[in-house]
Amino acid sequence: MKLGVVILAAGLGKRMRSNLPKVLHPLAGRPLLAHVLEAAQRIGAERRVVVFGHGGERVRAALAGQDCIWVEQAEQRGTGHAVIQAMPAVADMDRVLVLYGDVPLIAPETLRRLIAASAETSLGLLTADVPDPTGYGRILRDLDGQVVRIVEERDASPDERMIREINTGFLVADCARLADWLGRIDDDNAQGEYYLTDVTGLAAQEGAVIASTQPDAVVEVAGVNDRVQLAELERVFQRREAERLMRSGVTLADPARFDLRGTLQADMDVYLDINVIIEGEVRLGAGVRVGANCILRDCRIGPDTEILANSVIEGAEVGGKARIGPFSRLRPEARLADDTHVGNFVEIKKTTLGQGSKANHLTYLGDAEVGAGVNIGAGTITCNYDGANKHLTRIGDGVFVGSNTALVAPVTVGMQATIGAGSVITRNTPPEQLTLARGRQITIVGWERPRKKT
């Protein structure tokens, strides 16, 4: 069976009160639409078609890497009209599944169940029983419990509005039959729109059996219409991810104060304190401990490493039994070996730090190769940029760099060398020797500091 998925993403989203198209608002660090596209991919869709409208070019640009077909709905005339625009793109599919770009938490398992439930019929609906059905279309059934029609709330009678089984909008249908039904719907309703829900009535009139199933949780079919609803779904998503991680062996100090905005692969006995944010692809080895208010983005951390509070690690690799922070920043292409120490207000970029080396205070290391067993004193910087080009600093094994030293690249510090505090090193230094580069200290006898006139 070839399955085509049509995702409706043309809505303006007025209640978001934003210049950003609604389907581009982020949930867990990704656009709402990206979540729906992923769900379609995970159920093995042969083709994904996105119907776009308002802000369409921005939507396409933001998701340019997605393997999907873009179809414009230039004039928004209802959900039925939107699907009609997409039908030529799925004409050679066996079945068509309709999803929504602003309903991000739909589970692939639920979609698979919907497809399976309707495998022997031409139409399947995803419905839900809710305590308060206000605003939703109601599912009308006959005395045998068969679905006969969906009525929109604005067109429903008082008795019909009492029904608590709602239409979620999700449906799967035989492609040819769906095309026929869409060709026969009209806009004779309160809104003057072409409702996708009218397909259900046409199918029932023809005697088609309409299958239905429900999601495991109603939140799967919850849409985003304003920022309040977006925030609510964000917390639902984060709670689910927090529970999944805890069941896999991760300790979260407070699951309500954790944010996953990418993917996290964590071995056993990882501990995450409050307000840790995970972005991109992050891998944490066994026994890693991460302090409060840390941001980890696209990085790998070796086992038994401790990251202290308020540190930011991006695009870096850290070995095992290292100690990072507090208030450290590791930037892309920082590569730290085992047993390294990086302390408060230290920034490292495009630099390798050898095993057992330390930079514990107020230091910047950029475009550098630092050997093993090196001690970098407080206030040391590698002067790697000349205003046009970046240059490399090489520091050999066992070097001791005194505090407040500037290493002006390109420069090499020999193995086991010592650099005196306060030096500005502009030439290569020999191994196993003390090198100083600072002015001679003098005292001006009899000098008096200027004083203000009284």
DRENDO-1510 file (C-alpha; in Angstrom, 1 decimal, always signed):
<recs>
REC; n; res; u; v; w
REC; 1; MET; +0.0; +0.0; +0.0 .
REC; 2; LYS; +1.3; +3.4; -1.0 .
REC; 3; LEU; +0.4; +6.0; +1.6 .
REC; 4; GLY; +0.3; +9.7; +0.9 .
REC; 5; VAL; +0.1; +12.2; +3.7 .
REC; 6; VAL; -1.4; +15.6; +3.3 .
REC; 7; ILE; -0.5; +18.2; +6.0 .
REC; 8; LEU; -2.7; +21.3; +6.2 .
REC; 9; ALA; -0.5; +24.3; +7.2 .
REC; 10; ALA; -2.0; +27.3; +5.5 .
REC; 11; GLY; -3.7; +29.0; +8.4 .
REC; 12; LEU; -2.8; +32.5; +9.4 .
REC; 13; GLY; -2.9; +32.0; +13.1 .
REC; 14; LYS; -4.3; +35.4; +14.1 .
REC; 15; ARG; -4.6; +34.6; +17.8 .
REC; 16; MET; -0.8; +34.0; +17.9 .
REC; 17; ARG; -0.4; +37.8; +17.4 .
REC; 18; SER; +2.8; +37.2; +15.6 .
REC; 19; ASN; +4.5; +38.0; +12.3 .
REC; 20; LEU; +5.8; +34.4; +12.3 .
REC; 21; PRO; +3.5; +31.9; +10.5 .
REC; 22; LYS; +1.8; +29.7; +13.2 .
REC; 23; VAL; +3.3; +26.4; +12.0 .
REC; 24; LEU; +6.8; +27.9; +12.5 .
REC; 25; HIS; +6.4; +28.7; +16.2 .
REC; 26; PRO; +8.7; +26.3; +18.1 .
REC; 27; LEU; +7.8; +23.5; +20.3 .
REC; 28; ALA; +10.8; +21.8; +22.0 .
REC; 29; GLY; +13.1; +23.9; +19.8 .
REC; 30; ARG; +11.6; +22.8; +16.4 .
REC; 31; PRO; +8.7; +24.3; +14.3 .
REC; 32; LEU; +5.3; +22.8; +15.0 .
REC; 33; LEU; +5.2; +21.6; +11.4 .
REC; 34; ALA; +8.5; +19.7; +11.8 .
REC; 35; HIS; +6.9; +17.5; +14.5 .
REC; 36; VAL; +4.1; +16.6; +12.1 .
REC; 37; LEU; +6.4; +15.9; +9.2 .
REC; 38; GLU; +8.4; +13.6; +11.5 .
REC; 39; ALA; +5.3; +11.7; +12.5 .
REC; 40; ALA; +4.4; +11.2; +8.8 .
REC; 41; GLN; +7.9; +9.9; +8.2 .
REC; 42; ARG; +7.8; +7.5; +11.1 .
REC; 43; ILE; +4.7; +5.8; +9.8 .
REC; 44; GLY; +6.4; +5.1; +6.5 .
REC; 45; ALA; +4.6; +7.6; +4.3 .
REC; 46; GLU; +5.5; +7.2; +0.6 .
REC; 47; ARG; +4.9; +10.9; +0.0 .
REC; 48; ARG; +4.4; +14.0; +2.2 .
REC; 49; VAL; +2.5; +17.0; +0.9 .
REC; 50; VAL; +2.3; +20.3; +2.8 .
REC; 51; VAL; -0.5; +22.7; +1.9 .
REC; 52; PHE; +0.8; +26.2; +2.7 .
REC; 53; GLY; -0.7; +29.7; +2.5 .
REC; 54; HIS; +0.1; +32.6; +4.8 .
REC; 55; GLY; +3.8; +33.3; +5.0 .
REC; 56; GLY; +4.4; +30.4; +2.7 .
REC; 57; GLU; +7.8; +31.3; +1.5 .
REC; 58; ARG; +9.0; +31.6; +5.1 .
REC; 59; VAL; +7.6; +28.2; +5.9 .
REC; 60; ARG; +9.3; +26.6; +2.9 .
REC; 61; ALA; +12.6; +28.3; +3.7 .
REC; 62; ALA; +12.5; +27.2; +7.3 .
REC; 63; LEU; +11.9; +23.6; +6.3 .
REC; 64; ALA; +13.9; +23.5; +3.1 .
REC; 65; GLY; +15.7; +20.3; +4.1 .
REC; 66; GLN; +12.5; +18.3; +4.3 .
REC; 67; ASP; +11.6; +15.8; +1.7 .
REC; 68; CYS; +8.1; +16.9; +0.9 .
REC; 69; ILE; +6.0; +18.5; -1.8 .
REC; 70; TRP; +4.7; +22.0; -1.3 .
REC; 71; VAL; +1.3; +23.0; -2.6 .
REC; 72; GLU; -0.1; +26.5; -2.2 .
REC; 73; GLN; -3.6; +27.3; -1.1 .
REC; 74; ALA; -3.7; +30.9; -2.3 .
REC; 75; GLU; -7.2; +31.5; -1.1 .
REC; 76; GLN; -8.3; +29.9; +2.3 .
REC; 77; ARG; -11.7; +28.5; +1.7 .
REC; 78; GLY; -11.8; +25.7; +4.3 .
REC; 79; THR; -10.2; +22.4; +5.1 .
REC; 80; GLY; -11.9; +20.6; +2.2 .
REC; 81; HIS; -10.7; +23.2; -0.2 .
REC; 82; ALA; -7.1; +22.8; +1.1 .
REC; 83; VAL; -7.1; +19.0; +0.6 .
REC; 84; ILE; -8.5; +19.5; -2.9 .
REC; 85; GLN; -5.4; +21.6; -3.7 .
REC; 86; ALA; -3.2; +18.7; -2.6 .
REC; 87; MET; -5.0; +15.8; -4.4 .
REC; 88; PRO; -3.1; +16.0; -7.7 .
REC; 89; ALA; +0.2; +15.5; -5.7 .
REC; 90; VAL; -1.1; +12.2; -4.3 .
REC; 91; ALA; -3.2; +11.0; -7.2 .
REC; 92; ASP; -1.1; +7.8; -7.6 .
REC; 93; MET; -1.3; +6.9; -3.9 .
REC; 94; ASP; -3.5; +4.1; -2.6 .
REC; 95; ARG; -4.5; +5.8; +0.6 .
REC; 96; VAL; -4.4; +9.4; +1.8 .
REC; 97; LEU; -3.9; +10.5; +5.4 .
REC; 98; VAL; -4.8; +14.1; +6.4 .
REC; 99; LEU; -2.8; +15.7; +9.2 .
REC; 100; TYR; -2.5; +19.2; +10.6 .
REC; 101; GLY; +0.6; +21.4; +10.8 .
REC; 102; ASP; -0.5; +23.0; +14.1 .
REC; 103; VAL; -1.2; +19.7; +15.9 .
REC; 104; PRO; +2.3; +18.6; +16.9 .
REC; 105; LEU; +1.9; +15.8; +19.4 .
REC; 106; ILE; +0.1; +13.3; +17.3 .
REC; 107; ALA; +1.7; +9.9; +18.0 .
REC; 108; PRO; +2.8; +7.7; +15.1 .
REC; 109; GLU; +1.3; +4.7; +17.0 .
REC; 110; THR; -2.1; +6.4; +16.9 .
REC; 111; LEU; -1.8; +7.0; +13.2 .
REC; 112; ARG; -0.8; +3.4; +12.6 .
REC; 113; ARG; -3.8; +2.3; +14.6 .
REC; 114; LEU; -6.1; +4.5; +12.5 .
REC; 115; ILE; -4.7; +3.2; +9.3 .
REC; 116; ALA; -5.1; -0.4; +10.5 .
REC; 117; ALA; -8.6; +0.1; +11.7 .
REC; 118; SER; -9.7; +1.3; +8.3 .
REC; 119; ALA; -7.7; -1.1; +6.2 .
REC; 120; GLU; -10.9; -2.8; +5.0 .
REC; 121; THR; -12.9; +0.3; +4.5 .
REC; 122; SER; -12.7; +3.4; +2.3 .
REC; 123; LEU; -12.7; +5.9; +5.2 .
REC; 124; GLY; -11.4; +6.0; +8.7 .
REC; 125; LEU; -11.7; +8.8; +11.3 .
REC; 126; LEU; -9.8; +9.7; +14.4 .
REC; 127; THR; -12.3; +10.8; +17.1 .
REC; 128; ALA; -12.0; +11.7; +20.7 .
REC; 129; ASP; -14.3; +11.9; +23.8 .
REC; 130; VAL; -13.7; +15.1; +25.7 .
REC; 131; PRO; -15.3; +16.6; +28.8 .
REC; 132; ASP; -15.9; +19.9; +27.0 .
REC; 133; PRO; -16.5; +19.6; +23.3 .
REC; 134; THR; -17.0; +23.4; +22.7 .
REC; 135; GLY; -15.6; +24.5; +19.4 .
REC; 136; TYR; -15.3; +21.1; +17.8 .
REC; 137; GLY; -17.4; +19.3; +15.2 .
REC; 138; ARG; -19.5; +16.5; +16.7 .
REC; 139; ILE; -19.6; +12.9; +15.6 .
REC; 140; LEU; -23.2; +11.8; +14.7 .
REC; 141; ARG; -23.9; +8.0; +14.9 .
REC; 142; ASP; -27.0; +5.9; +14.1 .
REC; 143; LEU; -28.7; +3.5; +16.4 .
REC; 144; ASP; -26.1; +0.8; +15.4 .
REC; 145; GLY; -23.3; +3.1; +16.4 .
REC; 146; GLN; -22.1; +3.7; +12.8 .
REC; 147; VAL; -20.8; +7.1; +12.0 .
REC; 148; VAL; -23.2; +8.9; +9.7 .
REC; 149; ARG; -22.1; +12.5; +9.7 .
REC; 150; ILE; -20.0; +15.2; +11.3 .
REC; 151; VAL; -21.7; +18.5; +12.2 .
REC; 152; GLU; -19.7; +21.6; +12.9 .
REC; 153; GLU; -20.6; +23.4; +16.1 .
REC; 154; ARG; -21.9; +26.5; +14.4 .
REC; 155; ASP; -24.2; +24.4; +12.3 .
REC; 156; ALA; -25.3; +22.0; +15.1 .
REC; 157; SER; -28.6; +21.8; +16.9 .
REC; 158; PRO; -28.7; +22.2; +20.7 .
REC; 159; ASP; -29.1; +18.4; +21.1 .
REC; 160; GLU; -26.1; +17.8; +18.8 .
REC; 161; ARG; -24.0; +20.2; +20.8 .
REC; 162; MET; -24.5; +17.9; +23.8 .
REC; 163; ILE; -22.5; +15.2; +22.1 .
REC; 164; ARG; -19.0; +14.7; +23.6 .
REC; 165; GLU; -17.4; +12.7; +20.8 .
REC; 166; ILE; -15.6; +15.2; +18.6 .
REC; 167; ASN; -14.0; +15.1; +15.2 .
REC; 168; THR; -10.3; +15.6; +15.4 .
REC; 169; GLY; -9.9; +16.3; +11.7 .
REC; 170; PHE; -7.6; +13.4; +11.1 .
REC; 171; LEU; -8.8; +11.0; +8.5 .
REC; 172; VAL; -7.5; +8.3; +6.2 .
REC; 173; ALA; -9.3; +7.4; +3.0 .
REC; 174; ASP; -9.0; +5.5; -0.3 .
REC; 175; CYS; -7.5; +8.0; -2.7 .
REC; 176; ALA; -9.9; +7.6; -5.5 .
REC; 177; ARG; -13.0; +7.7; -3.3 .
REC; 178; LEU; -11.7; +10.7; -1.4 .
REC; 179; ALA; -11.1; +12.6; -4.7 .
REC; 180; ASP; -14.7; +11.8; -5.7 .
REC; 181; TRP; -16.2; +12.9; -2.4 .
REC; 182; LEU; -14.2; +16.2; -2.5 .
REC; 183; GLY; -15.5; +16.9; -5.9 .
REC; 184; ARG; -19.1; +16.8; -4.6 .
REC; 185; ILE; -18.8; +18.9; -1.4 .
REC; 186; ASP; -20.1; +22.5; -1.4 .
REC; 187; ASP; -19.9; +25.7; +0.6 .
REC; 188; ASP; -23.5; +25.8; +1.7 .
REC; 189; ASN; -22.8; +26.4; +5.4 .
REC; 190; ALA; -22.5; +29.2; +8.0 .
REC; 191; GLN; -18.9; +30.0; +7.0 .
REC; 192; GLY; -19.3; +29.7; +3.3 .
REC; 193; GLU; -16.4; +27.2; +3.3 .
REC; 194; TYR; -15.7; +23.7; +1.9 .
REC; 195; TYR; -15.6; +21.5; +4.9 .
REC; 196; LEU; -13.5; +18.3; +4.8 .
REC; 197; THR; -16.0; +16.9; +7.3 .
REC; 198; ASP; -18.7; +16.8; +4.6 .
REC; 199; VAL; -16.8; +13.9; +3.1 .
REC; 200; THR; -18.1; +11.8; +6.0 .
REC; 201; GLY; -21.7; +12.4; +5.2 .
REC; 202; LEU; -21.2; +11.6; +1.5 .
REC; 203; ALA; -19.5; +8.3; +2.4 .
REC; 204; ALA; -22.3; +7.4; +4.8 .
REC; 205; GLN; -24.9; +8.2; +2.2 .
REC; 206; GLU; -23.2; +5.7; -0.2 .
REC; 207; GLY; -23.3; +3.0; +2.5 .
REC; 208; ALA; -19.6; +3.0; +3.1 .
REC; 209; VAL; -18.5; +1.7; +6.5 .
REC; 210; ILE; -16.7; +4.4; +8.3 .
REC; 211; ALA; -14.1; +3.1; +10.7 .
REC; 212; SER; -13.0; +5.1; +13.8 .
REC; 213; THR; -10.5; +4.9; +16.5 .
REC; 214; GLN; -9.3; +7.2; +19.3 .
REC; 215; PRO; -5.9; +8.4; +20.5 .
REC; 216; ASP; -4.4; +7.2; +23.8 .
REC; 217; ALA; -4.4; +10.7; +25.1 .
REC; 218; VAL; -6.6; +13.6; +24.0 .
REC; 219; VAL; -3.5; +15.9; +24.0 .
REC; 220; GLU; -2.3; +14.2; +20.9 .
REC; 221; VAL; -5.0; +15.9; +18.9 .
REC; 222; ALA; -4.7; +19.3; +20.6 .
REC; 223; GLY; -4.0; +22.1; +18.3 .
REC; 224; VAL; -2.2; +25.4; +18.8 .
REC; 225; ASN; -4.2; +28.5; +18.4 .
REC; 226; ASP; -2.5; +30.9; +20.7 .
REC; 227; ARG; +0.6; +31.2; +22.9 .
REC; 228; VAL; -1.1; +29.8; +25.9 .
REC; 229; GLN; -1.9; +26.6; +24.2 .
REC; 230; LEU; +1.6; +26.4; +22.8 .
REC; 231; ALA; +3.0; +26.7; +26.3 .
REC; 232; GLU; +0.7; +24.0; +27.5 .
REC; 233; LEU; +1.8; +21.6; +24.8 .
REC; 234; GLU; +5.4; +22.4; +25.5 .
REC; 235; ARG; +5.1; +21.3; +29.1 .
REC; 236; VAL; +3.3; +18.1; +28.0 .
REC; 237; PHE; +6.1; +17.3; +25.6 .
REC; 238; GLN; +8.8; +18.0; +28.2 .
REC; 239; ARG; +7.1; +16.0; +30.9 .
REC; 240; ARG; +6.9; +13.0; +28.5 .
REC; 241; GLU; +10.6; +13.3; +27.6 .
REC; 242; ALA; +11.5; +13.7; +31.2 .
REC; 243; GLU; +9.7; +10.6; +32.2 .
REC; 244; ARG; +11.2; +8.6; +29.3 .
REC; 245; LEU; +14.7; +9.7; +30.4 .
REC; 246; MET; +14.1; +8.9; +34.1 .
REC; 247; ARG; +12.9; +5.4; +33.2 .
REC; 248; SER; +16.1; +4.9; +31.2 .
REC; 249; GLY; +18.3; +5.6; +34.2 .
REC; 250; VAL; +18.7; +9.4; +34.2 .
REC; 251; THR; +18.1; +11.3; +37.4 .
REC; 252; LEU; +16.4; +14.7; +37.0 .
REC; 253; ALA; +16.5; +17.0; +40.0 .
REC; 254; ASP; +13.1; +18.4; +39.0 .
REC; 255; PRO; +11.4; +17.1; +35.9 .
REC; 256; ALA; +9.4; +20.3; +35.6 .
REC; 257; ARG; +12.6; +22.3; +35.2 .
REC; 258; PHE; +14.2; +20.4; +32.3 .
REC; 259; ASP; +14.0; +21.2; +28.6 .
REC; 260; LEU; +14.9; +18.8; +25.7 .
REC; 261; ARG; +15.1; +20.6; +22.4 .
REC; 262; GLY; +16.8; +17.9; +20.4 .
REC; 263; THR; +17.9; +14.4; +21.2 .
REC; 264; LEU; +19.7; +13.1; +24.3 .
REC; 265; GLN; +21.5; +9.8; +24.5 .
REC; 266; ALA; +22.4; +9.1; +28.1 .
REC; 267; ASP; +24.0; +6.1; +29.7 .
REC; 268; MET; +23.2; +5.0; +33.2 .
REC; 269; ASP; +23.4; +7.1; +36.4 .
REC; 270; VAL; +23.5; +10.5; +34.6 .
REC; 271; TYR; +22.3; +13.3; +36.9 .
REC; 272; LEU; +20.8; +16.6; +35.6 .
REC; 273; ASP; +20.2; +19.4; +38.0 .
REC; 274; ILE; +17.5; +22.0; +37.5 .
REC; 275; ASN; +17.1; +24.2; +34.4 .
REC; 276; VAL; +19.4; +22.1; +32.2 .
REC; 277; ILE; +18.7; +22.7; +28.5 .
REC; 278; ILE; +19.6; +20.0; +25.9 .
REC; 279; GLU; +19.7; +21.2; +22.2 .
REC; 280; GLY; +20.7; +19.4; +19.1 .
REC; 281; GLU; +22.4; +15.9; +19.5 .
REC; 282; VAL; +23.9; +15.3; +22.9 .
REC; 283; ARG; +25.6; +12.2; +24.2 .
REC; 284; LEU; +26.3; +11.8; +28.0 .
REC; 285; GLY; +28.4; +8.9; +29.2 .
REC; 286; ALA; +27.7; +6.9; +32.4 .
REC; 287; GLY; +27.9; +8.9; +35.6 .
REC; 288; VAL; +28.0; +12.3; +34.1 .
REC; 289; ARG; +26.7; +15.0; +36.4 .
REC; 290; VAL; +25.4; +18.4; +35.0 .
REC; 291; GLY; +24.9; +21.3; +37.4 .
REC; 292; ALA; +22.1; +23.8; +37.4 .
REC; 293; ASN; +21.4; +26.3; +34.5 .
REC; 294; CYS; +23.7; +24.5; +32.0 .
REC; 295; ILE; +23.1; +24.5; +28.2 .
REC; 296; LEU; +24.5; +21.5; +26.3 .
REC; 297; ARG; +24.3; +21.7; +22.5 .
REC; 298; ASP; +25.6; +19.2; +20.0 .
REC; 299; CYS; +28.2; +17.8; +22.3 .
REC; 300; ARG; +29.6; +14.5; +23.6 .
REC; 301; ILE; +30.6; +14.2; +27.3 .
REC; 302; GLY; +32.7; +11.2; +28.6 .
REC; 303; PRO; +31.8; +9.1; +31.6 .
REC; 304; ASP; +32.1; +10.4; +35.1 .
REC; 305; THR; +32.7; +14.0; +34.0 .
REC; 306; GLU; +31.2; +16.8; +36.1 .
REC; 307; ILE; +29.8; +20.0; +34.5 .
REC; 308; LEU; +29.3; +22.6; +37.2 .
REC; 309; ALA; +26.6; +25.2; +37.2 .
REC; 310; ASN; +26.0; +27.9; +34.5 .
REC; 311; SER; +28.2; +26.4; +31.9 .
REC; 312; VAL; +27.6; +26.4; +28.1 .
REC; 313; ILE; +29.0; +23.6; +25.9 .
REC; 314; GLU; +28.4; +23.7; +22.2 .
REC; 315; GLY; +29.9; +21.5; +19.5 .
REC; 316; ALA; +32.5; +20.2; +21.8 .
REC; 317; GLU; +33.9; +16.8; +22.9 .
REC; 318; VAL; +34.9; +16.2; +26.5 .
REC; 319; GLY; +36.6; +13.1; +27.8 .
REC; 320; GLY; +36.0; +11.1; +30.9 .
REC; 321; LYS; +36.6; +12.2; +34.5 .
REC; 322; ALA; +36.9; +15.9; +33.4 .
REC; 323; ARG; +35.7; +18.8; +35.5 .
REC; 324; ILE; +34.1; +21.8; +33.7 .
REC; 325; GLY; +32.8; +25.0; +35.2 .
REC; 326; PRO; +31.2; +26.7; +36.9 .
REC; 327; PHE; +30.7; +29.5; +34.3 .
REC; 328; SER; +32.7; +27.8; +31.6 .
REC; 329; ARG; +32.1; +28.0; +27.9 .
REC; 330; LEU; +33.2; +25.4; +25.4 .
REC; 331; ARG; +32.7; +26.4; +21.8 .
REC; 332; PRO; +32.7; +24.4; +18.6 .
REC; 333; GLU; +35.7; +22.2; +18.0 .
REC; 334; ALA; +36.8; +22.3; +21.6 .
REC; 335; ARG; +38.3; +18.8; +22.3 .
REC; 336; LEU; +39.1; +18.0; +25.9 .
REC; 337; ALA; +40.9; +14.8; +26.9 .
REC; 338; ASP; +40.3; +12.7; +30.0 .
REC; 339; ASP; +41.0; +14.3; +33.4 .
REC; 340; THR; +41.0; +17.8; +32.2 .
REC; 341; HIS; +39.9; +20.8; +34.3 .
REC; 342; VAL; +38.3; +23.9; +32.9 .
REC; 343; GLY; +37.2; +26.4; +35.5 .
REC; 344; ASN; +35.2; +29.6; +36.0 .
REC; 345; PHE; +35.1; +32.2; +33.2 .
REC; 346; VAL; +37.2; +30.1; +30.8 .
REC; 347; GLU; +36.3; +30.0; +27.1 .
REC; 348; ILE; +37.8; +27.4; +24.8 .
REC; 349; LYS; +37.2; +27.4; +21.0 .
REC; 350; LYS; +38.7; +25.1; +18.3 .
REC; 351; THR; +41.3; +23.9; +20.8 .
REC; 352; THR; +42.5; +20.5; +21.9 .
REC; 353; LEU; +43.4; +20.1; +25.6 .
REC; 354; GLY; +45.6; +17.1; +26.4 .
REC; 355; GLN; +45.0; +14.6; +29.2 .
REC; 356; GLY; +45.3; +16.1; +32.7 .
REC; 357; SER; +45.7; +19.7; +31.5 .
REC; 358; LYS; +44.1; +22.5; +33.4 .
REC; 359; ALA; +42.8; +26.0; +32.7 .
REC; 360; ASN; +41.0; +26.9; +35.9 .
REC; 361; HIS; +40.4; +30.7; +35.8 .
REC; 362; LEU; +39.7; +33.6; +33.5 .
REC; 363; THR; +41.3; +32.3; +30.4 .
REC; 364; TYR; +40.7; +32.2; +26.6 .
REC; 365; LEU; +42.1; +29.4; +24.4 .
REC; 366; GLY; +41.3; +29.7; +20.8 .
REC; 367; ASP; +42.9; +27.9; +17.8 .
REC; 368; ALA; +45.3; +26.1; +20.0 .
REC; 369; GLU; +46.9; +22.7; +20.5 .
REC; 370; VAL; +47.6; +22.1; +24.2 .
REC; 371; GLY; +49.5; +19.0; +25.3 .
REC; 372; ALA; +49.1; +16.8; +28.3 .
REC; 373; GLY; +49.8; +17.9; +31.9 .
REC; 374; VAL; +49.7; +21.6; +31.1 .
REC; 375; ASN; +48.8; +24.2; +33.6 .
REC; 376; ILE; +47.3; +27.4; +32.2 .
REC; 377; GLY; +47.5; +30.3; +34.7 .
REC; 378; ALA; +44.6; +32.7; +35.4 .
REC; 379; GLY; +44.1; +35.5; +32.8 .
REC; 380; THR; +46.0; +33.7; +30.0 .
REC; 381; ILE; +44.9; +34.3; +26.4 .
REC; 382; THR; +45.9; +33.0; +23.0 .
REC; 383; CYS; +45.9; +36.0; +20.7 .
REC; 384; ASN; +44.8; +34.0; +17.7 .
REC; 385; TYR; +43.2; +36.7; +15.4 .
REC; 386; ASP; +45.2; +39.4; +13.6 .
REC; 387; GLY; +42.1; +41.2; +12.3 .
REC; 388; ALA; +42.0; +39.1; +9.1 .
REC; 389; ASN; +43.2; +35.6; +9.8 .
REC; 390; LYS; +43.3; +33.0; +12.6 .
REC; 391; HIS; +46.6; +31.6; +13.7 .
REC; 392; LEU; +47.6; +28.5; +15.7 .
REC; 393; THR; +49.2; +28.3; +19.2 .
REC; 394; ARG; +51.0; +25.1; +20.1 .
REC; 395; ILE; +51.8; +24.3; +23.8 .
REC; 396; GLY; +53.8; +21.2; +24.5 .
REC; 397; ASP; +53.3; +18.6; +27.2 .
REC; 398; GLY; +54.1; +19.6; +30.8 .
REC; 399; VAL; +54.2; +23.4; +30.1 .
REC; 400; PHE; +53.5; +25.8; +33.0 .
REC; 401; VAL; +52.0; +29.1; +31.8 .
REC; 402; GLY; +52.0; +31.9; +34.5 .
REC; 403; SER; +49.1; +34.1; +35.1 .
REC; 404; ASN; +48.2; +37.1; +32.9 .
REC; 405; THR; +50.1; +35.8; +29.9 .
REC; 406; ALA; +49.4; +36.6; +26.3 .
REC; 407; LEU; +50.5; +34.1; +23.6 .
REC; 408; VAL; +50.6; +35.9; +20.3 .
REC; 409; ALA; +50.0; +33.3; +17.5 .
REC; 410; PRO; +51.5; +31.8; +15.6 .
REC; 411; VAL; +53.7; +30.6; +18.3 .
REC; 412; THR; +55.0; +27.4; +19.9 .
REC; 413; VAL; +55.8; +26.8; +23.5 .
REC; 414; GLY; +58.3; +23.9; +23.9 .
REC; 415; MET; +57.7; +20.9; +26.2 .
REC; 416; GLN; +58.2; +21.3; +29.9 .
REC; 417; ALA; +58.7; +25.1; +29.4 .
REC; 418; THR; +57.7; +27.7; +32.0 .
REC; 419; ILE; +56.3; +31.1; +31.0 .
REC; 420; GLY; +56.7; +33.7; +33.7 .
REC; 421; ALA; +53.5; +35.6; +34.8 .
REC; 422; GLY; +52.6; +38.7; +32.9 .
REC; 423; SER; +54.6; +37.8; +29.8 .
REC; 424; VAL; +53.6; +38.6; +26.2 .
REC; 425; ILE; +55.1; +35.8; +24.1 .
REC; 426; THR; +55.6; +36.6; +20.5 .
REC; 427; ARG; +58.3; +34.1; +19.5 .
REC; 428; ASN; +58.7; +30.4; +20.0 .
REC; 429; THR; +60.0; +29.4; +23.4 .
REC; 430; PRO; +62.5; +26.5; +24.0 .
REC; 431; PRO; +61.6; +23.4; +26.0 .
REC; 432; GLU; +62.5; +23.0; +29.7 .
REC; 433; GLN; +63.4; +26.7; +30.1 .
REC; 434; LEU; +61.9; +29.7; +31.8 .
REC; 435; THR; +60.9; +32.4; +29.4 .
REC; 436; LEU; +60.0; +35.9; +30.5 .
REC; 437; ALA; +58.7; +38.8; +28.3 .
REC; 438; ARG; +58.0; +41.8; +30.5 .
REC; 439; GLY; +59.4; +45.1; +31.3 .
REC; 440; ARG; +61.9; +45.6; +34.1 .
REC; 441; GLN; +60.2; +46.8; +37.4 .
REC; 442; ILE; +61.5; +50.2; +38.6 .
REC; 443; THR; +60.5; +52.5; +41.4 .
REC; 444; ILE; +60.6; +56.3; +40.9 .
REC; 445; VAL; +61.9; +57.8; +44.1 .
REC; 446; GLY; +60.2; +61.0; +45.2 .
REC; 447; TRP; +57.3; +60.8; +42.7 .
REC; 448; GLU; +54.1; +62.2; +44.1 .
REC; 449; ARG; +50.6; +61.4; +42.9 .
REC; 450; PRO; +48.6; +64.4; +41.6 .
REC; 451; ARG; +46.1; +65.8; +44.1 .
REC; 452; LYS; +42.8; +67.6; +43.7 .
REC; 453; LYS; +42.8; +71.3; +44.7 .
REC; 454; THR; +40.9; +71.9; +47.9 .
</recs>
